[in-house]
Amino acid sequence: MKRLFIFNLLLGQFFCSYAQTDSIIHQGNFKKGRIGMSSNAYKPDKWEKIYYDSSLKTAFPSDLVKHPDKYLNKLIHLIGIVDSVYIDSNENVIFRLENKYWDYTEDYSIQDEKMFVSEKGDGEFLVTLSNISPQQFADFKKFPAEKKLFLVYGNFIELTYNLPVLTARQIKYIDYELYTTKVFSHEIERDKNGDVVTDKKGKIKTTNLHFLKVANAGQNK
């Protein structure tokens, strides 16, 4: 009943307004018509590049929980599958996501999926979004069932029930048909202190790589 009341209140306040969310949440796509097999480094969209280049990619949910003061207000980049969506008492939309690892490689072959995302991840995190319209909230409510994958760029603001909370700066969502967790499994390499290990170029090192199955057309069908 409380959530219904909050949603009705939101309807009343924003029914005639235009939200700014259109410039925050973007649908992600990949190149079409590729012939043959190829793997390419991930190329952010034009709007995304400044966030991709300036955000921290070595801070995962467990790192934010362990060192909240270290990462407070920092721009963090995380990837996750939408688990649930709700509105809080401050009329913010809250996305609860399950973090997943990705090697930032686009894979082109006979399959529709272009992101071979690891089945492994580092736990759950929350993303807040304000100033949304009722229609957008109605669309967002479908995201868990549609298994949307988010590439999140947001500022870490706090821990809520021991879950990291990011305020969204920009979000790119990927449809279920374009990613899969069924082909690869890998983890993030950490040193003896538990810190994420990177190479000389600053790219995160992965470990415990396993092939789960050969990629086929329609992995997620």
C-alpha positions as CSV (number, residue, x, y, z in Angstrom):
1,M,0.0,0.0,0.0
2,K,2.8,2.4,0.8
3,R,4.5,1.9,-2.5
4,L,1.1,2.4,-4.3
5,F,0.6,5.6,-2.4
6,I,4.0,6.9,-3.4
7,F,3.5,5.9,-7.0
8,N,0.2,7.7,-7.1
9,L,1.8,10.8,-5.6
10,L,4.5,10.6,-8.2
11,L,1.8,10.4,-10.9
12,G,0.2,13.6,-9.6
13,Q,3.5,15.5,-9.5
14,F,5.0,14.5,-12.8
15,F,2.0,13.7,-15.1
16,C,2.4,17.0,-17.0
17,S,6.1,17.4,-16.7
18,Y,9.0,16.3,-18.9
19,A,11.7,14.4,-17.2
20,Q,15.4,14.7,-17.8
21,T,15.8,10.9,-17.8
22,D,15.9,10.7,-21.6
23,S,19.4,12.1,-21.5
24,I,20.5,9.8,-18.7
25,I,19.3,6.3,-19.8
26,H,20.3,5.2,-23.3
27,Q,19.7,2.0,-25.2
28,G,22.9,0.3,-26.2
29,N,23.4,-1.4,-29.5
30,F,26.2,-3.0,-31.4
31,K,27.4,-3.0,-35.1
32,K,25.2,-5.0,-37.4
33,G,26.0,-6.9,-40.6
34,R,29.4,-8.3,-39.5
35,I,30.5,-11.2,-41.6
36,G,32.8,-13.8,-40.0
37,M,34.2,-14.0,-36.5
38,S,35.9,-11.1,-34.8
39,S,36.6,-9.8,-31.3
40,N,37.1,-6.1,-30.8
41,A,37.8,-3.9,-27.8
42,Y,34.6,-2.2,-26.5
43,K,34.1,1.2,-28.1
44,P,31.9,3.5,-25.9
45,D,29.3,5.7,-27.7
46,K,30.1,9.3,-28.2
47,W,28.0,10.5,-25.3
48,E,29.4,7.8,-23.1
49,K,33.1,8.2,-23.8
50,I,33.8,11.0,-21.3
51,Y,32.2,9.0,-18.5
52,Y,33.9,5.8,-19.5
53,D,37.3,7.5,-19.6
54,S,36.9,9.4,-16.3
55,S,35.2,6.7,-14.1
56,L,36.8,4.3,-11.8
57,K,36.6,0.7,-13.1
58,T,38.5,-1.0,-10.3
59,A,36.0,-0.4,-7.5
60,F,33.5,-3.2,-7.3
61,P,30.6,-3.5,-4.8
62,S,32.8,-5.3,-2.2
63,D,35.4,-2.6,-2.5
64,L,32.8,0.2,-1.9
65,V,31.5,-1.7,1.2
66,K,35.1,-2.2,2.5
67,H,36.3,1.3,1.9
68,P,33.3,3.7,1.7
69,D,35.3,6.8,2.7
70,K,37.9,6.1,0.0
71,Y,35.3,6.1,-2.8
72,L,32.8,8.6,-1.5
73,N,31.5,10.9,-4.3
74,K,33.8,9.3,-6.8
75,L,32.5,8.5,-10.3
76,I,32.2,4.7,-10.4
77,H,31.6,2.4,-13.4
78,L,29.8,-0.9,-12.7
79,I,28.0,-3.4,-14.8
80,G,24.9,-5.3,-13.5
81,I,21.7,-7.1,-14.4
82,V,18.5,-5.4,-13.1
83,D,17.1,-7.5,-10.2
84,S,14.2,-5.2,-9.1
85,V,12.9,-1.6,-9.3
86,Y,11.0,0.5,-6.7
87,I,10.4,4.0,-5.5
88,D,11.8,5.2,-2.2
89,S,10.4,7.7,0.3
90,N,12.1,10.6,-1.5
91,E,10.4,9.7,-4.8
92,N,13.7,8.4,-6.3
93,V,13.6,5.3,-8.5
94,I,15.9,2.7,-7.1
95,F,17.4,-0.1,-9.3
96,R,18.8,-3.1,-7.5
97,L,21.4,-4.8,-9.7
98,E,23.5,-7.9,-9.6
99,N,27.1,-7.1,-10.5
100,K,28.7,-9.0,-13.4
101,Y,32.2,-9.1,-14.8
102,W,33.0,-8.3,-18.4
103,D,36.3,-8.1,-20.3
104,Y,35.1,-5.2,-22.5
105,T,35.3,-7.2,-25.7
106,E,32.7,-7.2,-28.4
107,D,32.4,-10.7,-29.9
108,Y,30.9,-11.1,-33.4
109,S,30.0,-14.4,-34.9
110,I,26.8,-16.4,-35.7
111,Q,25.3,-15.5,-32.3
112,D,23.1,-12.5,-31.7
113,E,24.8,-11.7,-28.4
114,K,27.8,-9.4,-28.6
115,M,28.7,-9.3,-24.9
116,F,30.0,-12.5,-23.4
117,V,29.5,-11.5,-19.7
118,S,30.9,-13.7,-17.0
119,E,28.4,-15.6,-14.9
120,K,30.5,-14.4,-11.9
121,G,30.2,-11.0,-10.2
122,D,30.9,-9.1,-7.0
123,G,27.5,-8.8,-5.4
124,E,24.6,-6.4,-5.4
125,F,24.4,-2.6,-5.6
126,L,21.8,0.1,-5.9
127,V,21.4,2.9,-8.4
128,T,19.2,5.9,-7.8
129,L,17.5,8.0,-10.4
130,S,15.3,11.1,-9.9
131,N,13.0,13.2,-12.0
132,I,11.3,10.5,-13.9
133,S,7.9,10.5,-15.5
134,P,5.1,8.0,-14.8
135,Q,5.5,6.4,-18.2
136,Q,9.2,6.0,-17.7
137,F,8.6,4.3,-14.3
138,A,6.1,2.0,-16.0
139,D,8.8,1.1,-18.5
140,F,11.4,0.6,-15.8
141,K,9.2,-1.8,-13.9
142,K,9.6,-4.2,-16.9
143,F,13.4,-4.2,-16.7
144,P,13.8,-7.1,-14.3
145,A,11.5,-9.4,-16.3
146,E,13.3,-8.2,-19.5
147,K,16.7,-9.0,-17.9
148,K,18.2,-5.7,-18.8
149,L,21.9,-5.3,-18.3
150,F,23.2,-1.8,-17.2
151,L,26.5,-0.1,-17.8
152,V,26.3,2.3,-14.9
153,Y,28.2,5.6,-14.5
154,G,27.4,7.0,-11.1
155,N,28.7,8.7,-8.0
156,F,29.0,6.6,-4.9
157,I,27.1,8.3,-2.1
158,E,26.4,5.8,0.7
159,L,25.8,2.3,1.9
160,T,22.2,1.3,2.5
161,Y,21.7,-2.1,4.3
162,N,25.4,-2.7,3.5
163,L,24.7,-2.2,-0.3
164,P,26.6,0.5,-2.2
165,V,24.4,3.2,-3.6
166,L,25.3,5.1,-6.8
167,T,23.6,8.2,-8.0
168,A,23.2,7.8,-11.7
169,R,25.1,10.2,-14.0
170,Q,24.5,8.1,-17.1
171,I,23.2,4.6,-17.8
172,K,23.4,2.5,-20.9
173,Y,21.1,-0.5,-21.0
174,I,21.6,-3.7,-23.0
175,D,18.8,-5.9,-24.1
176,Y,18.9,-9.6,-23.1
177,E,19.3,-10.6,-26.8
178,L,22.6,-8.8,-27.0
179,Y,24.5,-10.3,-24.0
180,T,24.9,-13.7,-22.5
181,T,26.3,-15.2,-19.3
182,K,26.3,-18.7,-20.7
183,V,29.6,-18.7,-22.7
184,F,32.4,-17.5,-20.4
185,S,33.1,-17.5,-16.7
186,H,35.9,-15.5,-15.2
187,E,36.8,-13.6,-12.0
188,I,38.7,-10.4,-11.2
189,E,42.3,-11.0,-10.1
190,R,43.1,-9.5,-6.7
191,D,46.4,-9.3,-4.8
192,K,47.2,-10.5,-1.3
193,N,45.6,-7.4,0.1
194,G,42.4,-8.0,-1.8
195,D,42.9,-5.1,-4.2
196,V,42.1,-5.3,-7.9
197,V,45.1,-6.1,-10.1
198,T,45.7,-4.2,-13.3
199,D,48.2,-4.3,-16.1
200,K,50.6,-1.5,-17.2
201,K,47.8,0.1,-19.2
202,G,45.4,0.1,-16.3
203,K,43.2,-2.7,-17.6
204,I,41.8,-5.1,-15.0
205,K,43.3,-8.6,-15.0
206,T,41.0,-11.6,-15.0
207,T,41.6,-15.0,-13.6
208,N,39.9,-18.5,-13.5
209,L,38.7,-18.3,-17.1
210,H,36.4,-21.1,-18.1
211,F,34.4,-21.8,-21.3
212,L,30.9,-22.9,-20.4
213,K,29.7,-23.7,-23.8
214,V,30.3,-22.9,-27.5
215,A,28.5,-19.8,-28.7
216,N,25.6,-20.6,-31.0
217,A,22.9,-18.6,-32.7
218,G,20.3,-17.4,-30.2
219,Q,22.1,-18.2,-26.9
220,N,19.3,-16.6,-25.0
221,K,16.4,-17.8,-27.0
